Amino acid sequence: MTPAVRTLEDAGVAFTIHGFDHDPANRDYGTEAADALGVERDQVFKTLVVIADGKPAVAIVPVSCQLSLKLTGAALGTKRVEMCDSTLAERTTGYVVGGISPFGQRKRLPTVVDETCELYDQIFVSGGRRGLDLGVAPADLLHVLSATIAPLTV
């Protein structure tokens, strides 16, 4: 399996694995996952790599929303935040864009999660490859990642 699955197994938290056929022509990975899983788009979260004051960090937000760089900076305690280049994001995390999981990255990065995750008993995040999502309780996601929760979307 993927490093993401191994990380959750090693952490001993409950999670579910959901595979689906990824259409290589589809670049809207999160919406594709929500539709394939039959869940609300607000319940599927995308993992975005940002550069905060020159260092990589992770923001996890619903696929239905747009990340606010200003709110992300406030949550991370940094002044300047910008989206990370996709090549650098892949090199930093060890995953391909569209399959970047918050779990099992090459190096643990500072991570913030949008506050709306608390609206659900289970949210879905990438499992480490396109066409693979993991269902996990928000509290377990926060614990395993040592993440903080904050408003991150506009």
C-alpha positions as protocol buffer text, in pm:
chain_id: "A"
residue {
  index: 1
  type: MET
  ca { x: 0 y: 0 z: 0 }
}
residue {
  index: 2
  type: THR
  ca { x: 99 y: 364 z: 13 }
}
residue {
  index: 3
  type: PRO
  ca { x: 305 y: 544 z: 282 }
}
residue {
  index: 4
  type: ALA
  ca { x: -22 y: 718 z: 383 }
}
residue {
  index: 5
  type: VAL
  ca { x: -191 y: 387 z: 464 }
}
residue {
  index: 6
  type: ARG
  ca { x: 116 y: 262 z: 649 }
}
residue {
  index: 7
  type: THR
  ca { x: 129 y: 582 z: 855 }
}
residue {
  index: 8
  type: LEU
  ca { x: -232 y: 540 z: 968 }
}
residue {
  index: 9
  type: GLU
  ca { x: -181 y: 170 z: 1041 }
}
residue {
  index: 10
  type: ASP
  ca { x: 128 y: 251 z: 1248 }
}
residue {
  index: 11
  type: ALA
  ca { x: -66 y: 521 z: 1436 }
}
residue {
  index: 12
  type: GLY
  ca { x: -335 y: 266 z: 1525 }
}
residue {
  index: 13
  type: VAL
  ca { x: -626 y: 486 z: 1422 }
}
residue {
  index: 14
  type: ALA
  ca { x: -942 y: 367 z: 1250 }
}
residue {
  index: 15
  type: PHE
  ca { x: -970 y: 456 z: 883 }
}
residue {
  index: 16
  type: THR
  ca { x: -1133 y: 331 z: 564 }
}
residue {
  index: 17
  type: ILE
  ca { x: -980 y: 282 z: 221 }
}
residue {
  index: 18
  type: HIS
  ca { x: -1174 y: 386 z: -90 }
}
residue {
  index: 19
  type: GLY
  ca { x: -1038 y: 309 z: -434 }
}
residue {
  index: 20
  type: PHE
  ca { x: -1198 y: 430 z: -755 }
}
residue {
  index: 21
  type: ASP
  ca { x: -1113 y: 448 z: -1124 }
}
residue {
  index: 22
  type: HIS
  ca { x: -935 y: 776 z: -1190 }
}
residue {
  index: 23
  type: ASP
  ca { x: -994 y: 929 z: -1532 }
}
residue {
  index: 24
  type: PRO
  ca { x: -650 y: 1053 z: -1649 }
}
residue {
  index: 25
  type: ALA
  ca { x: -820 y: 1331 z: -1846 }
}
residue {
  index: 26
  type: ASN
  ca { x: -984 y: 1466 z: -1530 }
}
residue {
  index: 27
  type: ARG
  ca { x: -774 y: 1729 z: -1349 }
}
residue {
  index: 28
  type: ASP
  ca { x: -1042 y: 1808 z: -1089 }
}
residue {
  index: 29
  type: TYR
  ca { x: -919 y: 1536 z: -856 }
}
residue {
  index: 30
  type: GLY
  ca { x: -1121 y: 1629 z: -549 }
}
residue {
  index: 31
  type: THR
  ca { x: -1454 y: 1660 z: -727 }
}
residue {
  index: 32
  type: GLU
  ca { x: -1386 y: 1331 z: -904 }
}
residue {
  index: 33
  type: ALA
  ca { x: -1321 y: 1167 z: -566 }
}
residue {
  index: 34
  type: ALA
  ca { x: -1637 y: 1310 z: -408 }
}
residue {
  index: 35
  type: ASP
  ca { x: -1849 y: 1193 z: -700 }
}
residue {
  index: 36
  type: ALA
  ca { x: -1689 y: 847 z: -700 }
}
residue {
  index: 37
  type: LEU
  ca { x: -1736 y: 811 z: -323 }
}
residue {
  index: 38
  type: GLY
  ca { x: -2092 y: 944 z: -334 }
}
residue {
  index: 39
  type: VAL
  ca { x: -2031 y: 1202 z: -61 }
}
residue {
  index: 40
  type: GLU
  ca { x: -2065 y: 1579 z: -34 }
}
residue {
  index: 41
  type: ARG
  ca { x: -1781 y: 1778 z: -184 }
}
residue {
  index: 42
  type: ASP
  ca { x: -1747 y: 1958 z: 149 }
}
residue {
  index: 43
  type: GLN
  ca { x: -1656 y: 1625 z: 310 }
}
residue {
  index: 44
  type: VAL
  ca { x: -1363 y: 1555 z: 75 }
}
residue {
  index: 45
  type: PHE
  ca { x: -1051 y: 1755 z: 162 }
}
residue {
  index: 46
  type: LYS
  ca { x: -760 y: 1845 z: -63 }
}
residue {
  index: 47
  type: THR
  ca { x: -402 y: 1862 z: 56 }
}
residue {
  index: 48
  type: LEU
  ca { x: -230 y: 2178 z: -65 }
}
residue {
  index: 49
  type: VAL
  ca { x: 137 y: 2253 z: -23 }
}
residue {
  index: 50
  type: VAL
  ca { x: 216 y: 2619 z: 38 }
}
residue {
  index: 51
  type: ILE
  ca { x: 531 y: 2818 z: 95 }
}
residue {
  index: 52
  type: ALA
  ca { x: 504 y: 3012 z: 422 }
}
residue {
  index: 53
  type: ASP
  ca { x: 783 y: 3261 z: 485 }
}
residue {
  index: 54
  type: GLY
  ca { x: 1002 y: 3059 z: 248 }
}
residue {
  index: 55
  type: LYS
  ca { x: 932 y: 2716 z: 400 }
}
residue {
  index: 56
  type: PRO
  ca { x: 688 y: 2445 z: 288 }
}
residue {
  index: 57
  type: ALA
  ca { x: 373 y: 2381 z: 489 }
}
residue {
  index: 58
  type: VAL
  ca { x: 42 y: 2201 z: 430 }
}
residue {
  index: 59
  type: ALA
  ca { x: -313 y: 2335 z: 422 }
}
residue {
  index: 60
  type: ILE
  ca { x: -603 y: 2090 z: 412 }
}
residue {
  index: 61
  type: VAL
  ca { x: -935 y: 2232 z: 288 }
}
residue {
  index: 62
  type: PRO
  ca { x: -1261 y: 2104 z: 137 }
}
residue {
  index: 63
  type: VAL
  ca { x: -1242 y: 2046 z: -238 }
}
residue {
  index: 64
  type: SER
  ca { x: -1547 y: 2269 z: -275 }
}
residue {
  index: 65
  type: CYS
  ca { x: -1362 y: 2571 z: -136 }
}
residue {
  index: 66
  type: GLN
  ca { x: -1075 y: 2800 z: -224 }
}
residue {
  index: 67
  type: LEU
  ca { x: -780 y: 2839 z: 10 }
}
residue {
  index: 68
  type: SER
  ca { x: -728 y: 3185 z: 158 }
}
residue {
  index: 69
  type: LEU
  ca { x: -356 y: 3255 z: 168 }
}
residue {
  index: 70
  type: LYS
  ca { x: -414 y: 3535 z: 418 }
}
residue {
  index: 71
  type: LEU
  ca { x: -603 y: 3307 z: 660 }
}
residue {
  index: 72
  type: THR
  ca { x: -344 y: 3034 z: 609 }
}
residue {
  index: 73
  type: GLY
  ca { x: -67 y: 3275 z: 701 }
}
residue {
  index: 74
  type: ALA
  ca { x: -255 y: 3375 z: 1015 }
}
residue {
  index: 75
  type: ALA
  ca { x: -304 y: 3009 z: 1110 }
}
residue {
  index: 76
  type: LEU
  ca { x: 64 y: 2930 z: 1052 }
}
residue {
  index: 77
  type: GLY
  ca { x: 183 y: 3248 z: 1221 }
}
residue {
  index: 78
  type: THR
  ca { x: 362 y: 3366 z: 906 }
}
residue {
  index: 79
  type: LYS
  ca { x: 356 y: 3688 z: 710 }
}
residue {
  index: 80
  type: ARG
  ca { x: 383 y: 3567 z: 351 }
}
residue {
  index: 81
  type: VAL
  ca { x: 214 y: 3260 z: 204 }
}
residue {
  index: 82
  type: GLU
  ca { x: 204 y: 3151 z: -159 }
}
residue {
  index: 83
  type: MET
  ca { x: 108 y: 2832 z: -338 }
}
residue {
  index: 84
  type: CYS
  ca { x: 393 y: 2589 z: -387 }
}
residue {
  index: 85
  type: ASP
  ca { x: 504 y: 2502 z: -740 }
}
residue {
  index: 86
  type: SER
  ca { x: 371 y: 2155 z: -832 }
}
residue {
  index: 87
  type: THR
  ca { x: 718 y: 2013 z: -901 }
}
residue {
  index: 88
  type: LEU
  ca { x: 845 y: 2127 z: -562 }
}
residue {
  index: 89
  type: ALA
  ca { x: 527 y: 1998 z: -394 }
}
residue {
  index: 90
  type: GLU
  ca { x: 583 y: 1654 z: -546 }
}
residue {
  index: 91
  type: ARG
  ca { x: 951 y: 1652 z: -451 }
}
residue {
  index: 92
  type: THR
  ca { x: 875 y: 1771 z: -97 }
}
residue {
  index: 93
  type: THR
  ca { x: 592 y: 1525 z: -24 }
}
residue {
  index: 94
  type: GLY
  ca { x: 693 y: 1223 z: -232 }
}
residue {
  index: 95
  type: TYR
  ca { x: 349 y: 1215 z: -396 }
}
residue {
  index: 96
  type: VAL
  ca { x: 217 y: 1326 z: -736 }
}
residue {
  index: 97
  type: VAL
  ca { x: -22 y: 1619 z: -767 }
}
residue {
  index: 98
  type: GLY
  ca { x: -375 y: 1485 z: -742 }
}
residue {
  index: 99
  type: GLY
  ca { x: -252 y: 1217 z: -505 }
}
residue {
  index: 100
  type: ILE
  ca { x: -77 y: 1421 z: -236 }
}
residue {
  index: 101
  type: SER
  ca { x: -181 y: 1277 z: 96 }
}
residue {
  index: 102
  type: PRO
  ca { x: -138 y: 1461 z: 424 }
}
residue {
  index: 103
  type: PHE
  ca { x: -13 y: 1131 z: 570 }
}
residue {
  index: 104
  type: GLY
  ca { x: 322 y: 964 z: 502 }
}
residue {
  index: 105
  type: GLN
  ca { x: 497 y: 1257 z: 341 }
}
residue {
  index: 106
  type: ARG
  ca { x: 876 y: 1250 z: 315 }
}
residue {
  index: 107
  type: LYS
  ca { x: 902 y: 1502 z: 596 }
}
residue {
  index: 108
  type: ARG
  ca { x: 639 y: 1617 z: 844 }
}
residue {
  index: 109
  type: LEU
  ca { x: 546 y: 1973 z: 755 }
}
residue {
  index: 110
  type: PRO
  ca { x: 357 y: 2229 z: 962 }
}
residue {
  index: 111
  type: THR
  ca { x: -8 y: 2150 z: 886 }
}
residue {
  index: 112
  type: VAL
  ca { x: -331 y: 2343 z: 925 }
}
residue {
  index: 113
  type: VAL
  ca { x: -678 y: 2203 z: 859 }
}
residue {
  index: 114
  type: ASP
  ca { x: -991 y: 2402 z: 778 }
}
residue {
  index: 115
  type: GLU
  ca { x: -1232 y: 2425 z: 1068 }
}
residue {
  index: 116
  type: THR
  ca { x: -1518 y: 2275 z: 865 }
}
residue {
  index: 117
  type: CYS
  ca { x: -1364 y: 1931 z: 913 }
}
residue {
  index: 118
  type: GLU
  ca { x: -1537 y: 1925 z: 1251 }
}
residue {
  index: 119
  type: LEU
  ca { x: -1877 y: 1919 z: 1083 }
}
residue {
  index: 120
  type: TYR
  ca { x: -1828 y: 1552 z: 992 }
}
residue {
  index: 121
  type: ASP
  ca { x: -1765 y: 1227 z: 1176 }
}
residue {
  index: 122
  type: GLN
  ca { x: -1543 y: 1124 z: 886 }
}
residue {
  index: 123
  type: ILE
  ca { x: -1365 y: 1321 z: 616 }
}
residue {
  index: 124
  type: PHE
  ca { x: -1185 y: 1193 z: 309 }
}
residue {
  index: 125
  type: VAL
  ca { x: -831 y: 1280 z: 204 }
}
residue {
  index: 126
  type: SER
  ca { x: -601 y: 1145 z: -64 }
}
residue {
  index: 127
  type: GLY
  ca { x: -452 y: 808 z: 11 }
}
residue {
  index: 128
  type: GLY
  ca { x: -127 y: 880 z: -170 }
}
residue {
  index: 129
  type: ARG
  ca { x: -220 y: 819 z: -531 }
}
residue {
  index: 130
  type: ARG
  ca { x: -485 y: 930 z: -774 }
}
residue {
  index: 131
  type: GLY
  ca { x: -794 y: 715 z: -735 }
}
residue {
  index: 132
  type: LEU
  ca { x: -736 y: 634 z: -368 }
}
residue {
  index: 133
  type: ASP
  ca { x: -896 y: 819 z: -77 }
}
residue {
  index: 134
  type: LEU
  ca { x: -889 y: 749 z: 295 }
}
residue {
  index: 135
  type: GLY
  ca { x: -1176 y: 813 z: 534 }
}
residue {
  index: 136
  type: VAL
  ca { x: -1063 y: 929 z: 876 }
}
residue {
  index: 137
  type: ALA
  ca { x: -1214 y: 1101 z: 1179 }
}
residue {
  index: 138
  type: PRO
  ca { x: -1110 y: 1467 z: 1191 }
}
residue {
  index: 139
  type: ALA
  ca { x: -973 y: 1427 z: 1546 }
}
residue {
  index: 140
  type: ASP
  ca { x: -750 y: 1140 z: 1430 }
}
residue {
  index: 141
  type: LEU
  ca { x: -627 y: 1342 z: 1132 }
}
residue {
  index: 142
  type: LEU
  ca { x: -538 y: 1632 z: 1361 }
}
residue {
  index: 143
  type: HIS
  ca { x: -366 y: 1402 z: 1611 }
}
residue {
  index: 144
  type: VAL
  ca { x: -160 y: 1198 z: 1363 }
}
residue {
  index: 145
  type: LEU
  ca { x: -44 y: 1511 z: 1179 }
}
residue {
  index: 146
  type: SER
  ca { x: 4 y: 1726 z: 1491 }
}
residue {
  index: 147
  type: ALA
  ca { x: -207 y: 1974 z: 1295 }
}
residue {
  index: 148
  type: THR
  ca { x: -393 y: 2281 z: 1406 }
}
residue {
  index: 149
  type: ILE
  ca { x: -744 y: 2374 z: 1307 }
}
residue {
  index: 150
  type: ALA
  ca { x: -839 y: 2718 z: 1177 }
}
residue {
  index: 151
  type: PRO
  ca { x: -1060 y: 2896 z: 925 }
}
residue {
  index: 152
  type: LEU
  ca { x: -872 y: 2865 z: 594 }
}
residue {
  index: 153
  type: THR
  ca { x: -1123 y: 2922 z: 314 }
}
residue {
  index: 154
  type: VAL
  ca { x: -1298 y: 3208 z: 141 }
}
